[in-house]
Amino acid sequence: MRIQPFHGYRYANVGRDVSSVVAPPYDQIGPATQERLYQMSPWNVVRVTYPKDEADKYRRARETLDRLLAEGVWQRDDRPAIYPYHQTYRVGGETVTRMGFVALGEVTPYGDGVVLPHERTHAGPKKDRLELLEATGADMGLLFMLVGDPAGDVLRATAPTGDPIAEARDLKGEIHRLWKITEAAAVTRVQALMASRPVIIADGHHRYETAVEYATHHAGARHKMMAFCTLEAPGLTIFPNHRLVHGVRDFDAGRFLEAAQPWFDVAPLADPAAFRATNRTIGVVTPARAATLTLRDAAFDAIPWPAGTSRAWRSLAVSILHEGLLKPWLDITDEKLDAKTHVDYTAEQSDAIAKGRGGRYQAAFLIAAATPDELRTVVRGGELMPQKSTHFYPKLLDGLVFHRLDVIATSGRSCG
């Protein structure tokens, strides 16, 4: 992955604590969160990254961007830099820090083998992001990229010194800190270490594919702002996306559990809150009952797996759920998943349980998270994981730093 430093744009008038003006990625923002961010500050970055759904919202995003730049709310750093970015958060009763850095990464097609996706995407979000990019020429949203670093060289080369230049608490209370490295020798060292390493997209497939499309029409937009984290470093936390099923005709929990018994051992689940899923054991919670379904070893090969999938792909918890339960017994096909007609998602087990019991959904399926090793094995084997296979935590923040592209299609003006 060829990377470059860049002249980042950052908030200039709010002090080091920028909590009130940053925002989660657009795909983590619902109407209530959007309104909360609007109320936090008239300068909150959400007004550009995810403006309210009103007439000509892309034009309004551009007007907001221009106004805040003209007022000096955002100012351009005078020297190109790479930006160490650390997130400190609580998980499993422990405090951990995920360490990475922000730089521009070269945008290339997946076929080049430099940037590797890990899951399939939908067309709708890509159209939205492309229209916003065309209107604003502003690269506001970080892609979350994973890079192999078994010896820790990249981690050491991007270790920050001194106080951060910006810090924030996100809406969940987790701490985000940003530094910058401008020394030419240090930047060159990081570029050399990264040059021969492929990267895996953790979060941001839609935005990356948007950037690839945009770059095909704008020669000056060959780079995209990315946050790089090493696969081996502490703090790479992956949550599962539990499945919430609805709209299945004539669904009956008892019949479903009975139908699954040729492949799965079924047992009552007395306390779903204490349940810990494994790849072979899935929890199901309905308004009337809860149970565990454990795939029998002898039944693994009996599942009608998609042709050409590896054993590593088939061993994923989400693959066992989709191919061993949802498709054969509930008729939830890939087409229905693409259409978003029968399955919603949540990364919080307690939320899945409450919704499974609440009556709005017919069933909640509790699954195990994919591990970094599983992700790496599947992706480097040339496969894509099923949609919504991973939920990386915590999410990166928009607004700590952003990049302006060299070309704006709608005006032809340079963005510098």
N, C-alpha and C positions, 0 to 999 in steps of 0.2 A: 504494500500500500504506500503509494507516494503521497506524502503530506507536505503542507506548507504552513508557515506562520501567517498571521493576518492582523490587520489593524482592526481590532474589535471595537464595536460600539457598546458603550456601557452607560448606566445611569450616572449622571454627574451631580445631581442636586439633592440626593436623598441620604447621603452619608453611606457608610459601609454596610449598614443593615438595610437590605433591600427587600425585606419580607413582604411589604405592602404592594410591591410593584411587579413581582414575579408571578408565574402561573404554572400549573401542570401542563403537560402536552395536551394538544387539542382533543385527542381521542379519550382523555380521562375527564373531560369537562361536560357535565350535564347542565340542564337549565338552572338548577339551584346553585351549583358551583359557579357557573358563569355570572349569575347575579351577585353572588358573594364577592367575586373578584372585582366586578365593576364597582361595588360599594367600598372596597378597600382603598382605592386610589383612582383619581381621574387619569393617572399616568400608568395604570396597570397594563402590562404588555398584552393581556388578553384582548384589549380593544383593537389590536392589530392581528394577533395570531388566530383569534376565534371570536370575531365581532358578532354581536347579536343578529339574529336572523331577521333582517329588515331589507327593504329595497336597496339594491346596489351596494351590498355590504362590502364587496371587494374595493369599490371606489372609496367608500368611507374608511376602510382600513388604510388605504394609501393616504387619504387626507390626514388621518390621525398620525401616521408615520411622519409625514412632511411637517406637520405642525409641531410635534414634539422635538424633531430635529431643529427646526427653526427657533424654537424657544430655548434650546440648549439643554433640554431634559436628558437627551442622549448625546454623548460626545464621543468622537473617534479617538482611540489611543494613538499617540504620536509615533509609536514604534511598533513594527510587527512583532507578534508574540505567539507563543503557545501558552495555554492557560491550564495549569494543574487544577483539577476539580475533584474535591473530596466530599463524600456524603457520610455522615455519622448518624446511625439510627439504631433502634432497638428491635431485636427479633429473637424469639425464643428465650426471653428473659436476659439477653446479653446485649451489650453495646458493641457494635462493630463499625468499621470505617471502610467504605469502598473507595479506592483511590484510582483516579484516571486523569486524563488530560484532554483538552479541547484543541483541535487544530482543523485546518481544511484538508479534506481527503479527496483524492482524485475520483471523479465519477466515471465508472466504466460499466459496460454491460455485464450481466451475470456470467455470460459465456466466456468472458476473459479469465474467470477463475480467481480474480483478486478479491472481489466482494461476494460473499456467499450468503444467500438468504437461508432462513431456517423454517419458514412456514409460508403457506399460500396466502394471497391477499385478495381483496375485493376491489372492483373497479371504481365504485362510488367515491370513496375517500380520496383516491388519486385525482379525480377530476376536480374536487373541491380544492385540494392543495395546489394543483397546477394553476387554477384561476387566481388564487391568492398570490402565488409567486409571480404570475404575469402582471398582476396589478401593482404590486409593491416593490418587486425587485429586492426584497429583503429576505435573507436567509435567517429566520428567527428560531427555528426549532432544531434542537440537537438530535442527531441520530446517535443511538447507543450501539457501539461496535465492540466486539470482543476480539482480542488478539492473543495468540499464544506467546508466552514469555516464561518458559520453564526455568531459565537461569535468573530471572528477575532483573535483567538488564534494562528493559524499558521502564520498569517501576523505579529503579534507582535513578535513571537519567531524568525522570520527570518529577522527582521529589521536590516539593517546594521549600523555600526558605523564607523566613520573616513572616510578617502578618499577612493575612489574606487581604485582597483588594475589595472583596465583596463577600457578604455572608447573609444567609436567610434561613428562616424556618418555613418549611412548606406547610400545607394545610393539615397535615397529619402530625406536625411537630418535629419532623426530622430536620437535621442541620445540614446545610449546604455551604461549602466554602470554595472560593475561587482565588487563585493567585495568577501571576504571569511570569513567564521566562522570556527575556528579550535578548540575552547575550548570544551573539552569533555562533560561538563555538558550541554552546549548550543546545541550541536549536539544531545545528548541523548534526550533532551526535544523535539526537532523537530521530531526525530524518533518516540517517544511515541505518539505525536499528530497525526502523519500520519498513524500509524500502522493499525488502524481500519477503515480507510476511503478509499472507492473506488475512482477511478479517471476516468475521461472521456478524451479520446484522442481528442484534438482540431485539431492540425496539426501533421502529421507524421504517419498516418495509415500504409503506405507502409513500412516505416522504422521499426515500431513496429512489424509488421508481419514478416519482415525479421529477426528481433532479436529473435522472438519466434522460427522460423525455425532454425536459427543458433544455438540457445541454445539446441535444441534437439540433435545436433551432437557434441556439445562441452560443457562438464560439467562445465568448468571454465567460462562460459559466461552467467551466469544466471541473470546478471544485465545490464541495458541499461541507458545511460546518458539521463536525462529528466529535463525539466524545468517545475516547478509546479507554477500555478497561481490560486488564489482562485476565485471561481465563484462570490462571493459577493463583491470583492474589486473593487475600481474604475479602469477604464482603460481597461476593457474587451470589446474591440470594434470589432464588427462583421459587415463586409460589405456583401452585396449580390453578387452573381456571376450572372450577367446579361447574358442572352442567345443570341447567334448570330447564326441564322439559315441559312443554305445553302444547296444546293443540293436537294431540294424538287422538285419533278417533277411537271411541270405545275403550279407552285405557282403563285397565283394572289391575291394581297392584298385585293381587293374588295370582291372577292368570299370568302376568308378566314373570313373576318369580318362579312359578311352576314351569313356564316355557324355558327359562334359563337353566333349569336343573340338569339337563344332559351334559352341559359343559361346566357348570359352576356349582360348587357347594354353597347352599343357602342357609344362613343362620340368623336368628333374631339379633337385632342391635339395640340393646337396652339403653345405652347412653351415647347418642351420636356425637355429643360434644367432646367425648373422650376418645372417639375413634381416630385411629391413625392409619390411613390408607397405605397400601403398598402397591407395587405394579400389578400384582396378581389379585389383590383384594380391594374391592370397590364397595363403598357404602351407598345405600339408596334410602332416601327419606321421603315419605309421602304423608299426606294429612292423616292417614289412618295407621301407618306402621312404619318401621325402619328395619333394615336387614343388611347383612353383608353378603357379598357374592365373591367367592374365591375360585379363580380359574384352576381346574384340575390340570396337573402336568400332562396327563394323557390326552386332554382335550385341546391342548395348545394348537396342534397341527390340524385339528378338525375344523377350526374356524376358517371360513372362506376368505382368506387374506387377499388383498389386491395383488395381482400378478406383478412380480419383479421386486416386491418389497423385501428388505433384508430381515434377518432375525432381530437385529438391533431395533429396527423400526417397529416390528411386530411386538416387541417386548415392552414398548412404552405403555404406561398406564392409559393414556388417552387413546392409543390405538386399540388396546384390548376393549375399552369401553365402546368405541365407535363400531369396531368390526365384530365384536363378540356379543354386544347387547343392543345398541341403538339401531343398527341397520337390520339385523335379522329378526328381532322381536318387536321393534316399535316402528319399523319401516321409515326410519329417519335416514335418508340417503344423503350422499354428498351434495346432490342438487338442492335438497331441502336445507342443508346446512348453509350452502351458498346464499340461498334466498332468505335466510334468517327467519324462517317461519315457525320453527319448532323448538329452538334452543337459545336460551340466554346464558350469560356467564357471570360468575362472581369469583374473586380470588379469596374471599373470606369464608372460612368454613362455617362460622357462626351465622353469617348472612345466608349461606346456602341452606343450612338447617332450618332457619326461621322461615325462609321462603318455601322450602319443601313442605313444611307443616302448615303453612298459612292458608292454603287453598287456592291461591292464584295460579300456582304451578301444580302439575300433576305429580312430579317427582323431582328431587334433587339428587344428583349423582356426585359423590365425594370421591375424588381421585388423588393419587400421589403426584407430587411435582416431578418434573423431569430434572435430572441432575446435569451439571455442566459437562460431565463425561459423556452422558447419553446424548446430549445436544451435539457435542463435538463429533462423536462417532457417527451419528446419523448424517450430519451436514457434510462432513468430509468424505462420507461414502457416496455423496452425490444425490441424497434424498432430501425431501422436504417433510417436515413434521406436519401433522394435521393442524388446521386453523385453531388459533387460540390455545396452543399447547403450553405456552409459558406466560408467566406474569412476573417480570423482573421488578424487584423492589429494592429501594424506593425508585420512583420515576425521576428522570432528570427534569430540571426546571427550565422553562423558557424565560428569558429576560436577564439572566446573569451576564450574558454577552451575546452579541449577534454580529452578522456579517452582511455587508451590502454587495450585491452582485454587480458585475461590470456593465451589464446590459439590462435595460428595462424595455420589454417588447412594446409596451403601450405608448412609450414616449420617445424612445431612442436616446434618452439622456444617460450620460455616464453616472454611475453611482460611486465610483472611486472606492 
